Amino acid sequence: MESMNWIQKFLKTHCKEVFITATVGIILVTVIRRRKKKVKKTYPPNTVIHHNVGRGPYAPSLTPFAVKLETYLRMTKVPFMTENDSARNKSSKGKMTWIEYNGQEVADSEFCIQFINKTFNIDMDKNFSDEEIGAGRAIQRMVDEHLYWTVALRRWVFDPEHGIDVKKHMKVPWIFFRIVGNMVKKQSYAQGVGRHTDEEVMQVMDEDLQALSKFLGKKKFMLGEQASQTDCAVFGMLSQIHWHSFGGAGEKLYKKYPNLSAFCERMKAEFWPDWDDCITHGGTRKAAK
């Protein structure tokens, strides 16, 4: 009992030092692992291998870009398989959503989609006007490069400050959560959104969601009755608010726009008939796919 009290007192007194030591230790282990020669797995030929960070508790991934990319693969019906290994097997750019095809590696969800289009001669824009294509591109950029940071800040920074135990819902170690949270703070500050207060970030998120809601209106998909590449980006990002907000402020804000919620359910029904096999059901079981 005395030793336990001493340990608790030591941790309380030297919390910062312990955190720094643990962080350095994790970094060293990561560097050592990366320096070890990777054993390349053999995959079926002419098959896109989608590397994902892992299946999420209520959506197929905790990263919107993996949901975006896998939805596109399903939409185009190209031969693919998902490897849930990118937490330890990142791309050359450090991205955790990437693909390989016959030994060729491609990182970043947008470059992956461009590669898929070129390799399989796919043109998802052929039935849309130039104006619709331009609008779709603008929406995709807003979602991937702007709305994303509000979602990340809510999950990793602000919601935990309001007492939501996000790491418990996501089933991740506290040290990992702390490291990612600090990284999100630094990266979002450099990008710009991270310079705002909690309330201002909520305002920014609301403006982006409102813009999406107004543009979608009563349409089935973002550009009309036919699904497009734009829908994959929007669905990927909204999937994190729709299924992975864990009762946070973003979820309450999102409920103001029921057409966005209906859009998510349509995309799920249309392209993810095996959804239940691709989630961990709150971490209660391993995803079947």
C-alpha positions as CSV (number, residue, x, y, z in Angstrom):
1,M,0.0,0.0,0.0
2,E,2.8,2.4,0.9
3,S,4.6,1.7,-2.4
4,M,1.4,2.3,-4.3
5,N,0.9,5.7,-2.5
6,W,4.5,6.6,-3.3
7,I,4.0,5.8,-7.0
8,Q,0.8,7.8,-7.1
9,K,2.5,10.8,-5.4
10,F,5.5,10.5,-7.7
11,L,3.3,10.5,-10.8
12,K,1.3,13.5,-9.6
13,T,4.5,15.4,-8.8
14,H,6.4,14.5,-11.9
15,C,3.5,14.2,-14.4
16,K,5.3,16.3,-17.1
17,E,8.6,14.4,-16.8
18,V,6.8,11.0,-17.0
19,F,4.8,12.1,-20.0
20,I,8.0,13.4,-21.8
21,T,9.9,10.2,-21.0
22,A,7.0,8.0,-22.3
23,T,6.7,10.1,-25.4
24,V,10.4,9.8,-26.2
25,G,10.2,6.0,-25.5
26,I,7.3,5.6,-28.0
27,I,9.2,7.7,-30.6
28,L,12.3,5.6,-30.2
29,V,10.4,2.3,-30.5
30,T,8.6,3.7,-33.6
31,V,11.9,4.7,-35.2
32,I,13.5,1.3,-34.4
33,R,10.5,-0.5,-35.9
34,R,10.6,1.6,-39.0
35,R,14.2,0.9,-39.5
36,K,13.6,-2.8,-39.5
37,K,13.2,-4.2,-43.0
38,K,9.6,-4.5,-43.9
39,V,8.4,-7.9,-45.1
40,K,6.4,-7.1,-48.2
41,K,3.1,-9.1,-48.3
42,T,2.0,-10.7,-51.5
43,Y,-1.3,-9.5,-52.8
44,P,-3.5,-10.6,-55.7
45,P,-2.5,-9.0,-59.0
46,N,-4.5,-6.2,-60.5
47,T,-6.1,-5.5,-57.1
48,V,-6.1,-2.1,-55.3
49,I,-4.9,-2.6,-51.7
50,H,-6.4,0.0,-49.5
51,H,-4.4,0.6,-46.4
52,N,-6.6,1.9,-43.5
53,V,-5.7,2.7,-39.9
54,G,-8.3,0.2,-38.7
55,R,-12.0,-0.3,-38.4
56,G,-13.9,2.2,-36.2
57,P,-16.4,1.5,-33.5
58,Y,-19.5,2.8,-35.4
59,A,-18.1,3.7,-38.9
60,P,-15.6,1.8,-41.0
61,S,-12.7,4.0,-40.0
62,L,-11.8,6.7,-37.5
63,T,-10.3,8.7,-40.3
64,P,-12.7,10.4,-42.8
65,F,-10.2,9.9,-45.7
66,A,-10.3,6.1,-45.4
67,V,-14.1,6.2,-45.5
68,K,-13.9,8.5,-48.4
69,L,-11.5,6.4,-50.4
70,E,-13.1,3.0,-49.7
71,T,-16.5,4.4,-50.6
72,Y,-15.1,5.5,-53.9
73,L,-13.6,2.1,-54.5
74,R,-17.0,0.6,-53.8
75,M,-18.7,3.2,-56.0
76,T,-16.5,2.4,-59.0
77,K,-16.6,-1.3,-58.4
78,V,-12.8,-1.8,-59.0
79,P,-11.2,-4.9,-57.5
80,F,-9.9,-4.0,-54.1
81,M,-9.2,-5.3,-50.6
82,T,-8.7,-3.4,-47.4
83,E,-5.7,-3.9,-45.1
84,N,-6.2,-2.4,-41.6
85,D,-2.5,-1.9,-41.0
86,S,-1.6,1.7,-41.7
87,A,-1.2,2.7,-38.0
88,R,2.2,0.9,-38.2
89,N,2.5,0.8,-42.0
90,K,2.3,4.4,-43.2
91,S,2.9,5.6,-46.7
92,S,6.0,7.3,-47.9
93,K,4.3,10.7,-47.1
94,G,3.4,9.6,-43.6
95,K,-0.3,9.3,-44.7
96,M,-2.4,6.6,-43.0
97,T,-4.8,6.4,-46.0
98,W,-3.0,5.1,-49.0
99,I,-3.1,2.4,-51.7
100,E,-0.8,0.1,-53.6
101,Y,-1.4,-1.5,-56.9
102,N,0.8,-4.2,-58.4
103,G,3.6,-2.9,-56.1
104,Q,3.1,0.8,-56.9
105,E,2.3,2.9,-53.9
106,V,0.1,6.1,-53.9
107,A,-0.5,8.3,-50.9
108,D,-3.2,10.9,-50.2
109,S,-6.9,10.1,-50.8
110,E,-7.2,12.5,-53.8
111,F,-4.1,11.2,-55.5
112,C,-5.3,7.7,-54.9
113,I,-8.6,8.5,-56.6
114,Q,-6.8,10.1,-59.6
115,F,-4.6,7.0,-59.9
116,I,-7.7,4.7,-59.8
117,N,-9.4,6.8,-62.5
118,K,-6.4,6.7,-64.7
119,T,-5.6,3.0,-64.2
120,F,-9.1,1.7,-64.7
121,N,-10.2,4.4,-67.2
122,I,-13.0,5.7,-64.9
123,D,-14.7,9.1,-65.5
124,M,-17.3,9.8,-62.8
125,D,-17.8,13.3,-64.1
126,K,-19.0,12.4,-67.6
127,N,-22.6,12.9,-66.8
128,F,-22.2,16.3,-65.1
129,S,-21.9,19.8,-66.5
130,D,-18.7,21.9,-66.1
131,E,-20.5,24.0,-63.6
132,E,-21.5,21.0,-61.5
133,I,-18.0,19.6,-61.7
134,G,-16.5,22.9,-60.5
135,A,-19.0,23.1,-57.6
136,G,-18.2,19.6,-56.6
137,R,-14.5,20.3,-56.6
138,A,-15.0,23.4,-54.4
139,I,-17.1,21.4,-52.0
140,Q,-14.5,18.6,-51.8
141,R,-11.8,21.1,-51.0
142,M,-13.9,22.8,-48.3
143,V,-14.6,19.5,-46.7
144,D,-11.1,18.0,-46.9
145,E,-9.1,21.1,-46.1
146,H,-11.4,23.2,-43.8
147,L,-14.3,21.3,-42.2
148,Y,-11.8,18.5,-41.4
149,W,-9.9,20.7,-38.9
150,T,-13.1,21.6,-37.0
151,V,-13.9,17.9,-36.7
152,A,-10.3,17.1,-35.6
153,L,-10.2,19.9,-33.0
154,R,-13.6,18.8,-31.5
155,R,-12.5,15.2,-31.2
156,W,-8.9,15.6,-30.0
157,V,-9.0,18.9,-28.1
158,F,-12.3,20.6,-27.2
159,D,-14.7,17.7,-26.5
160,P,-12.3,16.1,-24.0
161,E,-12.0,19.5,-22.3
162,H,-15.8,19.4,-21.8
163,G,-15.7,16.0,-20.0
164,I,-16.3,13.6,-23.0
165,D,-14.1,10.6,-22.7
166,V,-13.4,10.3,-26.4
167,K,-10.4,8.0,-25.9
168,K,-12.6,5.5,-24.1
169,H,-15.2,5.5,-27.0
170,M,-12.4,5.1,-29.5
171,K,-10.6,2.4,-27.5
172,V,-7.2,4.1,-27.8
173,P,-4.5,4.4,-25.1
174,W,-4.3,7.7,-23.2
175,I,-0.7,8.3,-24.3
176,F,-1.6,7.9,-27.9
177,F,-4.6,10.3,-27.4
178,R,-2.4,12.9,-25.8
179,I,0.2,12.7,-28.6
180,V,-2.4,13.0,-31.4
181,G,-4.1,15.8,-29.5
182,N,-0.9,17.8,-29.3
183,M,-0.2,17.1,-33.0
184,V,-3.7,18.3,-34.0
185,K,-3.2,21.5,-32.0
186,K,0.1,22.3,-33.8
187,Q,-1.1,21.4,-37.3
188,S,-4.4,23.2,-37.0
189,Y,-2.7,26.3,-35.7
190,A,-0.3,26.3,-38.7
191,Q,-3.3,25.8,-41.0
192,G,-5.3,28.6,-39.3
193,V,-8.4,27.0,-37.8
194,G,-6.5,26.0,-34.7
195,R,-6.0,29.7,-33.8
196,H,-9.6,30.1,-33.0
197,T,-11.4,29.7,-29.7
198,D,-13.7,26.8,-29.0
199,E,-16.8,29.0,-29.7
200,E,-15.2,30.3,-33.0
201,V,-14.4,26.8,-34.2
202,M,-18.1,25.8,-33.6
203,Q,-19.1,28.8,-35.7
204,V,-16.8,27.8,-38.5
205,M,-18.1,24.2,-38.4
206,D,-21.7,25.5,-38.4
207,E,-21.0,27.6,-41.5
208,D,-19.5,24.7,-43.4
209,L,-22.3,22.4,-42.4
210,Q,-24.9,25.0,-43.3
211,A,-23.2,25.4,-46.7
212,L,-23.3,21.7,-47.4
213,S,-27.0,21.5,-46.2
214,K,-28.0,24.4,-48.5
215,F,-26.2,23.0,-51.5
216,L,-27.6,19.5,-51.0
217,G,-31.1,20.8,-50.5
218,K,-33.6,18.1,-51.5
219,K,-31.3,16.3,-53.9
220,K,-30.4,12.7,-53.4
221,F,-26.7,13.3,-53.8
222,M,-24.6,16.4,-53.7
223,L,-24.6,17.0,-57.5
224,G,-28.1,15.5,-58.2
225,E,-29.6,12.0,-58.6
226,Q,-26.4,10.3,-59.4
227,A,-23.5,9.8,-56.9
228,S,-20.2,11.4,-57.7
229,Q,-16.7,11.6,-56.3
230,T,-17.7,14.7,-54.3
231,D,-20.2,12.5,-52.3
232,C,-17.4,10.3,-51.2
233,A,-15.5,13.2,-49.6
234,V,-18.6,14.6,-48.0
235,F,-19.7,11.3,-46.7
236,G,-16.2,10.5,-45.4
237,M,-16.2,13.7,-43.3
238,L,-19.8,13.6,-42.2
239,S,-19.4,9.9,-41.2
240,Q,-17.2,11.1,-38.3
241,I,-19.8,13.6,-37.0
242,H,-22.7,11.2,-37.7
243,W,-21.3,8.1,-36.1
244,H,-18.2,9.2,-34.2
245,S,-19.0,12.4,-32.3
246,F,-19.8,10.4,-29.1
247,G,-22.2,13.0,-27.9
248,G,-19.9,16.0,-28.5
249,A,-20.9,19.5,-29.4
250,G,-20.4,18.8,-33.1
251,E,-23.1,16.1,-33.0
252,K,-25.6,18.6,-31.5
253,L,-24.7,21.1,-34.2
254,Y,-25.0,18.6,-37.0
255,K,-28.6,17.7,-35.9
256,K,-29.7,21.1,-37.1
257,Y,-29.3,19.8,-40.6
258,P,-31.5,16.7,-41.0
259,N,-30.9,16.5,-44.8
260,L,-27.2,15.8,-44.1
261,S,-28.1,13.0,-41.7
262,A,-30.4,11.5,-44.4
263,F,-27.6,11.8,-47.0
264,C,-25.3,9.8,-44.7
265,E,-27.9,7.0,-44.3
266,R,-28.5,6.9,-48.1
267,M,-24.7,6.6,-48.8
268,K,-24.5,3.9,-46.2
269,A,-27.4,1.9,-47.7
270,E,-26.2,2.4,-51.3
271,F,-22.5,1.6,-51.0
272,W,-22.0,-0.2,-47.6
273,P,-24.5,-3.2,-47.5
274,D,-21.9,-4.9,-45.3
275,W,-21.5,-2.0,-42.9
276,D,-22.1,-4.1,-39.8
277,D,-19.2,-6.3,-40.8
278,C,-16.9,-3.3,-41.2
279,I,-17.3,-1.8,-37.7
280,T,-16.4,-3.0,-34.2
281,H,-19.8,-2.2,-32.7
282,G,-18.3,0.1,-30.0
283,G,-15.2,-2.1,-29.6
284,T,-17.2,-5.1,-28.5
285,R,-16.0,-7.3,-31.3
286,K,-13.5,-7.5,-34.1
287,A,-14.7,-6.3,-37.5
288,A,-15.4,-9.2,-39.8
289,K,-14.0,-7.4,-42.9
